[in-house]
């Protein structure tokens, strides 16, 4: 289980089971910006990436990440 830190809910967690990241995410484009500076097609893909990489990738904001913007916790800062 990965612990997610956010301003509104510091005790939130990502629950990653062996099958959770293998499930198909819907294809709707509702982009979210991850704490790693990557834009994900939707929240499901962000969670899936977090589980696959076995590291916490929080949602920083709704919509795509801005280019050139420093995302806290990102390797791009």
Steps between C-alpha positions, in 0.01 A plus 500: 500500500632844411423799722382816329567840653276786392393830647141391543546141617844411639403141584371392159651184355525336161388139523702290261409136459678277247203537265421868555751630246409237242137605475397704201444868559226679308629691199327832580744791488466676833866591559662528842845625591707259710752596767774362273424771241329261257151551361275193515201435274278473808514421873495124436820520294670704774413241763605221266840666443545549875440129560714382208794717607446413868533862602249763593388725217248747641255706299632856504219655295223429256599557139835452330824596670635835388826484311784680668320503834676347797280232658593443868662159541570468130839404363448785250547775763 
